[in-house]
Amino acid sequence: MKISFTGLSDPGLIRSSNQDSYYAEPEGRFFLVADGMGGHAGGEQASRIATEEIQQYLLKNWDSSKSGEELLQEACFQANEAIINDQKNHPERADMGTTVVAVMVREGELPCFAHVGDSRLYRFRDDQLQQITQDHTWVARALKMGDISPEEARVHPFRHVLSRCLGREDLMEIDVKALEVQKSDRLLLCSDGLTEELVDEKIASCLRDNSLLEKAAMFLIEGAKEEGGHDNITVVIVAFED
């Protein structure tokens, strides 16, 4: 299948800087979004390190005999170590960290994804939007257990508290899975600056009504800003075609 893609990032209406980073490999082989935290300098540094480390690792090891899932996992753990090393060299950034969601498309294998934190991966198929990743937050866990409702989860004061992110020495697990795709599927990688403002139905509507990827990305960003734009907003859209 042919792959087309686009990416767009915006600081939003409240933040003075953009702590999100994204990368779309020019040949369409892998894509990632990272949402940094830890203040102005720390958040930008953490997401930048994660993006660069994962990018460099995958390019260097692309022809390895290891599976795509193994490579993605190793790339994320290498990014985690790089952020920790930067924390040690710059104590003023000791509390920085970042989420990451990455998709890898390798010939001869099913696509796969890696995920840490609350940036998300969605699959849009047959006009229906499906959230593929599960947020690594206390609120997401409580929602899964039935302790709170979806309506409560959207406004819960602890919804931004991560249970897992890059930049932690106790990070032991990264969600890495194969991903089935078919013709006409679209994948959406995004930071929580999008999902905090737009419900899934609105996201699906933007993807459904805009066949041009660049236009869909723009409408998603502008839609999030119209709802308040309280955080940085980043989207990467990947389309699978004949």
C-alpha positions, 0 to 999 in steps of 0.5 A: 500500500502507498503511504501518505502523511502530514504533521502539524504542531501549534503552541495553542493559545495559552502556552508561550512555548511549544514543548511538543515534538514530532517527526515523520520520516521522509520515506514514510517508514516511521512517525512519532509524537512526543509531549514534554513536561518539566517546565519551559526548558525541560519539556522542550529538551525532553521531547526533543531528545526522545524524538532525536534518539528514536529517529537515530536509533531506527535509522541506524538499525533499520536493516537489523534482523530484529523485528520492528517491535523489538527495534521500537522498544529498544529505541524508546529505552535508549531515549529514556536513558538519554533523557536520564543522562541529561537530567544528571548533567543538568540538575535544573532539568531533573524533573523533565520527562516526555510522553511518546507514541510512535508507529513503524511501517517496515516491509514484510511485517505488520506495522507496529507502535510503541507508546508511553504516557498519554499521547495517543494513537487512533485508527480511523476506518469506515468512518469510525474512530478507534483509540488504539493506545491506553493512557498511562494515567491514574485516571485511565486506570480508574476508568478501566476499572469502572471507578469513574465515568467517562464524563468524570475522567474528562474533568478529573483534577488528576487526569494529567498525572502520568503513571509512566513516561520517558525520563524515569529510572523506574521505567520498566515497560513500554507498550509495543504491539503490532497494528493491523491496517488496511486500505483506506485506513488513517492513523492519527498520532497526537498529543493530549493538547488535541484530546483535552479539547476535542471529543472523539466524535469531533476528531472523527468528524474532522477526519471524515470531512477532509480527504486532504491530510493537510486540511484535516490536520489544520482543522484538528488544530484549529478545532482544539484552539477554538475550544480553548487551546490550553496546551500545545497541540500536535497531530500526525496523520498517516493514510494507507492507500492503493 
